[in-house]
Amino acid sequence: MATIASDRICSRSQLRSAQTELIKAATYLAARHYHGALAGNVSLRVSSGHILCTRHGADKGALTADDLVITDLDGNKVSGEGPPTSELNMHRAAYQAREDVNGVIHAHPPTATAFAAASMPLDSLQLPEMLVFLGPVALVPYATPGTQQLADALCQYVHNYDAFLLENHGALTVGRTVREAALRMELLEHNAQTTLHLRQLGTPYRLSKEQLEPLLKYRKIMDPLGG
């Protein structure tokens, strides 16, 4: 991996740490079969204006540092072998919209992706744990994958959500770290699986406004995922 340009962005030790963190997150989700074949992409912020991301076509279950690319927030590649992920526009949009986002994951967890393909929102499950750890899930209207149109569609929701179903496409999560984004992706799939079972069993339990308020307050003031 080229380091001449990246040395001006972060130190070598910071880059190695970022590479290790990203590879761990991608491997964690690949082991859960959320990255079918070569699909999906992962990134993290390495400076105020640069991100480290998976290259196009990288195997998320067998990543090495050579599979990672640094780009600026305008989409220009700074270092690395091969082109960055084809979904770079979505990642850039999340980082540009929110300074608190330092990790972004796009994946295709099977049950959540089925809800996305069916244009069915995940808005009926109100388990306290899901509200605190994951928060509400947005359903982003369909746009062609990899396009600026999809990034623009995401921008309509990214300020108020941390988890997203991409209509007829897959899922995306953001976090203060890439680890937090990975945990939210797992929670999103767990939410989808539980919702599917719940709809087979009966009517979802709806929390009242009075029951919701302390949970949402806790989500704002605490650090439930150890961000």
C-alpha positions, 0 to 999 in steps of 0.5 A, a space after each residue: 500500500 502506498 504511504 507517501 501521501 497517507 503519511 501527510 494525513 495520519 501517522 503510520 501507527 495511526 494508519 495501521 490502527 485504523 486498518 486493523 479496526 476496519 478489518 476486524 469490523 468487516 471480518 466480524 460481519 462477514 462471519 455472520 454472512 452479512 457480506 454475500 460473496 464480494 458485496 458490501 463495503 466498510 469505511 472509517 474516518 482517518 482525518 477530518 477530510 479523509 476516509 479509509 475504505 475497502 477497495 472495489 471487489 474486496 473480500 470482506 471475509 479475508 481483508 488485508 491492508 492491501 484491500 484498503 484505500 484512502 480517499 478524500 471527502 470529494 472522492 479522490 483516491 489518495 493512496 492504495 491499490 485499485 479503485 475505492 468501493 463503488 458505494 463511496 458516494 454513500 459513505 462520503 455523504 454520511 461523513 460530510 453530513 455528520 461530524 460525529 460519524 467515524 464509521 460507515 458500513 453497507 451490508 446485505 444481512 438477509 432478513 433486513 435486506 428482505 424487508 428492504 426489497 419488500 419496501 417494508 419499514 422496520 418501525 413496529 418493533 419497540 423493544 427497549 433494547 432496540 430503541 436504546 442500542 439501535 434507535 429508529 430505522 429509516 427506509 431510504 427510497 430506491 436509487 441506483 446503487 453507487 450513484 449520487 442519487 442514492 447518496 442524496 436520498 440517504 442525506 434526507 435521513 442521515 441526520 436523524 437516524 443511525 440505521 437505514 434500510 436501502 429500498 430494494 438494495 440492502 442496509 447501512 449503519 453509521 457510528 462514532 467508530 466502525 465497531 459501533 457501526 458494525 454492532 448496529 448492523 448486527 442489531 438491525 438484522 436482529 431487529 428484522 428477524 424478531 420483527 418477522 417472527 413477531 408478525 407471524 405470532 401476533 400484534 406488536 406491543 406498542 410502547 406509550 409516549 410515557 414509556 418511550 421518553 425515558 428510553 430515548 433520553 437514556 439513548 441520548 445521554 448514555 454510551 450503550 455500545 461503548 462507542 
